[in-house]
Amino acid sequence: MSETPSLLRRLIDAGLFIDTGAPGLYGRSGAFEDVIDRIDAAFVRAAGDDVTEVVRFPPGMNRGVFEKSGYLKSFPQLAGTVHAFCGAHGDHMELLEHLAAGEDWMAKQQPTEVVLTPAACYPLYPVVAARGPLAPEGGLFDLQSYCFRHEPSEDPARMQMFRMHEMVRLGDPDQVLAFRAQWLERGQALVASLELPFSLDLANDPFFGRGGKLMAAGQRAQQLKFELLVPIHSEEHPTACFSFNYHQDHFGLTWDLKTAAGEVAHTACVGIGLERVAIALFNQHGLNAADWPAGVRKALWG
Amino acid sequence: MIERIRKLVAEFAGTNVDVGKLGDDGDLYRAGMTSHASVQLMLGLEEAFDIEFPEDLLTPDTFSSISAIAKALDGLGVGVAS
């Protein structure tokens, strides 16, 4: 008896994913991208009458901003830096010789000023801070970006490069917490409309090392992070498709973000993993989107 | 030991109140210690007392005050003599 092929295998065999040879790095078909676009639009629709400022950054960010953000204190294992050849003619010859011999050719690769964006909202905070104090109503931004996390995996829902659409709220603690509470409702309504099984749970980020255990315990004790989980590869370990994060004054202090009243701004974000929701849909409703239940198709295609 | 802990708290916790004036039971998080600072404090304590906190002690409660830290260290066999 043959084993059921893995979800990754089925996605590739159905032509939805294109294998690149690197785990967690896939091409996407037009049919897959159509679903991504529809989920993306549904996420924006879920924001209702919210007046957001739409901002798009490339998937690489300023290294200085990245360094100051504190990301390396928490997640050094996930970060990806961009390196480039910075040698002279002789070094180039050497590089080609090493390459031809199948040897390590990276000796003259030097870090550039670019780091791969780890989360869509990271480049935003210094840009907002540079504008001066927030308006009395605070700030509300809509961001979407490919993000990178170095965690090669055969789980199609744990990619190294994937898209995250975020809404980011900046303001006083009341404004920011009201935003998060509202999105906890909106996220559940959206996933329910897609007829996906889900649960909501307190969560923590994958902080690095022993210090990370303390960070994670603190994050949970203060209920700073919630995730909306959908079972994809297992019922016991469902996959986070949305996260709802209250950063308290972390970014406010880091970037000197001020409210109109002159207080340190608090921030929160809600993020949707677009590929994860798409994969959850294909897993739940079948590999051909045309055959999905009428209600799901209506929720996405109208 | 309390004074030694207080010195380490002053060095690593990044509180926005003078640690010298903070009581032994004063809440360090409320005094401005961030989660990142609490990790620095944990590592500083480990180095100073040559110990390793077991995983079940890696919680905010353990590092919430000078007396809480003293209690945890006491449980790890770091006595008053040190």
Interface residues (C-beta under 8 A of the other chain):
Chain A: G70 K73 S74 R210 G211 G212 K213 L214 M215 A217 G218 Q219 A221 H250 L253
Chain B: T34 S35 H36 S38 V39 M42 L43 F53 E55 L58 T59 P60 F63
